[in-house]
Amino acid sequence: MDFREVQQVGTLVASLTQAQSTQLDPELLSKLKGLLRCSDELVEYTQARLMDRLAANNAQARKLSVELCDVLFSRSKCFRRALAGQFSQFVELSVGHKPDKPLPPPAAAAVALRERALEAVEKWHEAWGLHYPQVTAAYKYLKKQYKFPEISSRAAAAAAAEAERQRRHQQLLLNRYEQLSRAWPQQQTRLAGLLHQMRECFELLQQPVPQQPPEDQVEAEGAAQDAAGDVQQQQQVQHHAVNRKPEGPATSAEQAAAAATAAPVGVGQDTANEEQEWEDVAPGQHQQPLQAA
């Protein structure tokens, strides 16, 4: 063995089983596993150091030592063989079944230590009891005094509960599938109608949209049409006034009305022009209709 590796293993075991810790440090545990893969001698040295830690005067340190033993017992045949050779001492330090050698304080940690040790012994017995008689003998002896957690029974019950849960889940899925299968024809008809409506909407959207003239342009065109209508109406009035033949000599009043219709008076003309038009009419024309009568 390399002395440096031995020192590293001892340091890691001491750090992993400190009384102040509540659980095994995953990083330190990974480093320890990596070192133990190199040599069986390091594994045996680790088992010896753990037995020393199980003798610590603190129940929490002993509990962490039991947990580390459980990890290594499940992974290394060399560790199982080394621990089986001192299994009675392991039970004595972890379970505390002898009245003259009780478990150390604190009391809560001592209770947790005993439960964890019984759980480990039961598991090891079920998995490797045939290969290690010491483990089987300890299990039978402790079973007369303590109630084991019955890991196998609890595991079987948990497996049965999980199987029942899966069965109910599958039944719910099957019921849902049957419900959807019955409702599918109606839903299919409804979806077909919706698709038809969407298709018609898309066809309408694809048709060209006539361009609407701007609002200003519409107003300008309307004003131009109104102006053109006014001009045409004036032209018609003028044309009618020119082509009308008088029955007799027109009076000055009729001539003035005709002139006003043919040429509307502008806004800027004054009343003097109107008086001038009345003065240009001969005086005899006012009396002509009377003489004819």
Secondary structure, DSSP 8 states (H G I E B T S, - for coil): --HHHHHHHHHHHHHHT-TT-SS--HHHHHHHHHHHTS-HHHHHHHHHHHHHHHTSS-HHHHHHHHHHHHHHHHH-HHHHHHHHTTHHHHHHHHH--STTS---S-HHHHHHHHHHHHHHHHHHHHHHTTT-HHHHHHHHHHHTTS----HHHHHHHHHHHHHHHHHHHHHHHHHHHHHHHHHHHHHHHHHHHHHHHHHHHHHHHHS-------HHHHHHHHHHHHHHHHHHHHHHHHHHHHH---SS---HHHHHHHHHHHS---TT--HHHHHHHHHTS-THHHHHHHHH-
